[in-house]
Amino acid sequence: MSKRQIKHPIVRWFRFFKSYYQWSALSGLVNKGLMFVALVFVAGMSWHWLNQVAPSEESKPVSVHSPDYYLENFTTTSMNDKGAPKHRIKGDNMIHFIDEDSTEITNPVMTVYDDKLPPWVIVAESGWMSGDGDLLMLLGEVQMDRSGTETARPVHIDTHDLRVQPNDDWAETEREVFITTLDDRMKGVGMRALFSKPIRFQLLSKVQSHYANKP
């Protein structure tokens, strides 16, 4: 047997183990590379998922007091059960806020109607109305007037910050009140007023009256 033939099996096994070792090392490198790529992919997807599925507090919608619509030179009228006007509210501007379903009014004028007597006209600097219309705040300087007739005296009232419940014909204030009817005057602190019949006004404290002497 030649020398070349004797060495051939050994060389072949050597080459086999060398190739196997190189393949195993390469496989290890490939596996490690694939593992690294997989880890990077999982980390990237996790970051994306956290930002899309579980947003932070900063990304959550925040309630903002902002208007969703407004009107200029508006008028709204409420009717009674007989189909006649009960009260009317108008103003220069009306701005509605969606977050609390409220309305702010510039230069509001409220008219409260009576079947037999002239209506009450209430003027304020600004106003705020609840979404259900049950509460109207007439803010700043408030003036209330009713014209006179042959059987009823004219009435003028000055006050501030009047709280009105239009559906109940009710109004009240904690501020100082001045009432004038012809030559008679009254003043006090705090007032309750009922516009439905019988119409009543009540001054709550520090009441002072002045009645003109009749001839």
Secondary structure, DSSP 8 states (H G I E B T S, - for coil): --HHHHHHHHHHHHHHHHHHHHHHHHHHHHHHHHHHHHHHHHHHHHHHHHHHHS--GGGS------EEEEEEEEEEEEE-TTSSEEEEEEEEEEEEETTTTEEEEES-EEEE--SSS--EEEEEEEEEE-TTSS-EEEEEEEEEEE---SSS--EEEEEEEEEEEGGGTEEEEEEEEEEEETTEEEEEEEEEEE-SSS-EEEEEEEEEEE-----
